[in-house]
Each structure stands twice: as structure tokens, then as C-alpha cells.
Amino acid sequence: MAAKNLKIHPLDDRVVVEPVEAEERTAGGIVLPDSAKEKPQRGHVVALGPGKLLESGQRAALLLTVGDEVIYGKYSGSDIEVDGHEVKILRESDILAKVLS
């Protein structure tokens, strides 16, 4: 994880994810050009917000931790560049699953 020490702190229930690079070859060994690669839908969590603010004034705990590998929707969140690293900022509810190892 190259983006581990980013200077970014997400707010509320937002999560910063560093996408895993898309495959450069097909199963048959054909090299794909950049335009043919699919958008990645997996990544590693590099930063977490404090949690959603509830009506009671408490914060809801997030179910993820830094370093978790997650799967998210293809067009979810916002793609930004921070300190030369491409990252995605999503709401925790946009994350579909946590990958178990």
C-alpha cells in the first residue's frame, strides 16, 4: 500500500480507498491497452472518518479498519489525487463487501 501515509482525513462515514490496479493481461495472455481495462472495483482502506453522526449526538462505529481489502461499486465514490496517489473517497454504505483472507 503506497498511499498508507496520505495527509487526508475523511469526514463522517467516509472511507479513503486505494484501488488495486486492473489486470493488464487476459486469461489467454493478451495484453490489454489502458483504454480496454475495466475500472477497478477492489482496493485497500487507507483512512477512515470518525463515523456517521447520529441524532443522539453519538457517532456510529465503522465496520472497517485501515488495511482492509474491500469491494465497491464500479461507479461509486469520487476519484481524487492526493500526494501523487490516485485514491477513491466513498461512504461506508457504498462499500459492498470486505474481502476475507
Secondary structure, DSSP 4 states (H G I P E B T S, - for coil): -TTTT-S----TTEEEEEEPPPPSB-TT-PBPPGGGSPPP-EEEEEEE-S-PBPTTS-BPPPS--TT-EEEE-TT-SEEEEETTEEEEEEEGGGEEEEE--
